[in-house]
Each structure stands twice: as C-alpha cells, then as structure tokens.
Amino acid sequence: MAGEPDPEIVLKLRKGDASALHEAYRRFQPRIFSYLARLSGRHEVAQDLSSEVWCRAVAKRHTLRPDSQLLPWLFTIARNLFFSYCRWRRRDEHYLNELELVHGRVDPPPTPLEVTLSSEQEALLEEALQRLPQRYRDVLILVGIEGLSHEQAAQVSGIRCEAVRKRFSRGVQLMKEAIPRAGKAMNGGGAS
C-alpha cells in the first residue's frame, strides 16, 4: 500500500486540480493524522498539525516531482511540522519558566486520544511507544505502523536506509523491554 506510486494524482496535484487534492486527502488523511497522533501523543496537536500538512501540500505542490510517491512526501511534511512544533513548544515553555508563570501548574485532564485507548494492551503499547527516544519512535511509526518501506522511511526522516534499519531494530528491542516493565508498573510495581 505505502509503495504504490501515485503518478496520476501527483500530476493533477502539481496542476492544482482540486479533485486530486480531495482524493489525496480521502486516501491519506487518516494515516497522516495517526502518524502525528503517535508522534505527539496528543489528539488536538495531531488535528492542528494534520490540517497544516494539507495547507503546506497545496502551497508546495509544485515541488512534487512527477515520479514522486505521494505518501512519503506527505509524511515528510508532517514530520517537519511536528519537529517545528516541538521547537516552538520548548521555546514557549522556556519563556514561561523565565517569567515564572508555570508555578503551581496542574496536570491537564486526559486527552481524547488517551481516553479512547481502552484496552490495557493497547494502552501499554502506546505508553511504551511514547517513552521511546524520538529517533526510534519516528522510525517505528513510519515502518511498523504506517507500513512504509525502509527506503521511504529514510526519505521521510532524512537519514540513510541502513540507519532506518538499525533504528527500527533497536526500537523494536526497546519496545519489547519496555512492555513487561510497563505491565508490572500497572500491576503494583512488580516486586516479587
């Protein structure tokens, strides 16, 4: 599915055809949203960023090469937007800390994404995924969840294919190690 070329839709998008944009949105919006939700861990952030992905796609449609695969191109836009969001969020938190406006902060209520994670196993997987270092989480989502090939994930991430393979392998290993610990913590600490 991820490796399917989209030459017709790409050519129409490059020309500004609205029907091509609607078709791309229909086919890929759920995957873009899912990717951003897993990267951010926040439903509302994923909503905002996925909307921005489509605005950028329209604005940058002329940069698409006729032989481009649309999904990796959209994931690249999504990934870049997410990391920009992270930089701005860190900057904002830094300024708030400087102004001492953060004192007495209360934890926010659970997000809709957190509420919908109803099964314990899914919650454990999502928790373990969120605890992974970003470089492993990104590759696990792209390859393991979204089904991109290693080559496409390398294109999206801006790293070599071999680095994707290593990060994917290490990410899977870290997930396997994290799941039993997460389960023990949820069951009262796991001390025997």
C-alpha positions in Angstrom: 0.0 0.0 0.0 2.7 2.5 1.0 4.9 1.7 -2.0 2.1 2.3 -4.6 3.1 5.1 -7.0 0.5 7.8 -7.5 1.6 9.3 -10.9 -1.9 10.4 -12.0 -2.7 12.0 -8.7 0.7 13.7 -8.4 0.4 15.2 -11.9 -3.1 16.5 -11.2 -1.9 17.9 -7.8 1.0 19.7 -9.5 -1.5 21.4 -11.8 -3.7 22.5 -8.9 -6.6 20.1 -9.6 -8.9 20.3 -6.6 -10.3 16.8 -7.2 -6.8 15.3 -6.9 -6.4 17.1 -3.5 -9.7 15.7 -2.3 -8.7 12.2 -3.4 -5.3 12.5 -1.7 -7.0 13.8 1.4 -9.5 11.0 1.4 -6.8 8.3 1.0 -4.1 9.7 3.2 -5.6 11.9 5.9 -6.3 9.1 8.4 -2.7 7.9 8.1 -1.2 11.4 8.4 -3.4 12.0 11.5 -2.4 8.7 13.0 1.3 9.3 12.4 1.1 12.8 14.1 -1.1 11.5 17.0 1.5 8.8 17.7 4.4 11.2 17.4 2.8 13.9 19.6 0.7 11.7 21.9 -1.9 14.5 21.8 -5.1 14.3 19.7 -5.5 18.1 19.4 -1.9 18.6 18.3 -2.4 15.9 15.7 -5.5 17.6 14.4 -3.8 21.0 14.2 -0.7 19.7 12.5 -2.5 17.4 10.1 -4.6 20.4 8.9 -1.4 22.3 8.4 0.1 19.4 6.4 -2.6 19.8 3.8 -2.2 23.6 3.6 1.6 23.0 3.1 0.9 20.3 0.5 -1.2 22.8 -1.5 1.4 25.5 -1.2 4.3 23.2 -2.1 2.6 21.1 -4.7 4.9 22.5 -7.4 7.9 20.9 -5.6 6.5 17.4 -6.3 8.4 15.6 -9.0 6.2 13.7 -11.4 7.8 10.4 -10.2 7.3 11.2 -6.5 5.3 8.9 -4.2 2.7 11.0 -2.5 2.5 9.3 0.9 6.2 9.6 1.8 6.1 13.3 0.6 3.2 14.0 2.9 4.8 12.1 5.8 7.9 14.3 5.3 5.8 17.4 5.5 4.1 16.1 8.7 7.4 15.1 10.3 8.9 18.5 9.6 5.8 20.3 11.0 6.0 18.1 14.1 9.6 18.9 14.8 8.9 22.6 14.2 6.1 22.4 16.7 8.4 20.8 19.3 11.0 23.5 18.9 8.4 26.2 19.3 6.8 24.4 22.3 10.2 24.2 24.0 10.9 27.9 23.3 7.4 28.8 24.8 8.0 26.7 27.9 11.4 28.3 28.3 9.9 31.8 28.2 7.1 30.8 30.6 9.6 29.4 33.0 11.6 32.6 32.8 8.5 34.6 33.6 7.7 32.3 36.5 4.2 31.7 35.2 4.4 28.0 35.4 4.3 27.7 39.2 1.5 25.6 40.6 0.7 24.0 37.2 -2.0 21.3 37.4 -1.7 18.2 35.2 -4.1 18.6 32.3 -7.1 16.2 32.0 -6.7 13.2 29.8 -6.8 13.9 26.1 -9.5 12.3 23.9 -6.7 10.1 22.5 -5.9 8.8 25.9 -9.5 8.2 26.8 -10.0 6.1 23.6 -7.1 3.9 24.4 -9.5 1.5 26.1 -7.7 -1.9 26.1 -4.9 -2.4 28.5 -2.6 -3.9 25.9 -3.1 -1.0 23.5 -2.5 1.5 26.3 0.7 -0.3 27.3 1.9 -0.3 23.7 1.1 3.4 23.3 2.8 4.3 26.6 5.9 2.3 25.7 5.9 4.0 22.3 5.7 7.5 23.8 8.6 6.7 26.2 10.9 5.8 23.3 13.6 8.3 22.2 12.2 10.3 19.3 14.6 8.8 16.7 13.3 5.3 17.4 9.6 6.2 17.8 9.6 8.1 14.5 11.0 5.1 12.6 8.8 2.5 14.4 5.7 4.5 13.5 6.7 5.0 9.8 7.8 1.4 9.2 6.0 -0.7 11.8 2.6 1.1 12.0 2.3 3.1 8.7 3.9 0.4 6.6 6.4 2.5 4.7 9.4 0.7 3.3 12.8 1.3 4.9 13.7 3.3 1.8 10.6 5.5 2.1 11.2 6.0 5.8 14.8 7.0 5.1 13.4 9.6 2.6 10.9 10.9 5.1 13.4 11.0 8.0 16.3 12.4 6.0 18.7 9.6 7.1 20.3 6.6 5.3 18.3 3.4 4.8 20.8 1.5 6.9 20.2 3.9 9.8 16.4 3.3 9.4 17.0 -0.5 9.7 19.2 -0.1 12.8 16.8 2.3 14.5 13.8 0.1 13.6 15.5 -3.0 15.1 16.6 -1.1 18.2 13.2 0.5 18.6 11.5 -3.0 18.5 14.0 -4.2 21.1 13.3 -1.3 23.3 9.6 -1.8 23.0 9.9 -5.5 24.0 11.9 -4.5 27.0 9.5 -1.7 28.0 6.3 -3.7 27.7 6.9 -6.1 30.7 8.1 -3.1 32.8 5.0 -1.1 32.0 2.8 -4.1 32.8 4.5 -4.6 36.2 4.2 -0.9 37.0 0.4 -1.0 36.2 0.0 -4.1 38.4 1.6 -2.6 41.5 5.3 -2.3 40.9 6.2 -5.9 40.0 8.3 -6.5 43.2 8.3 -10.2 44.0 
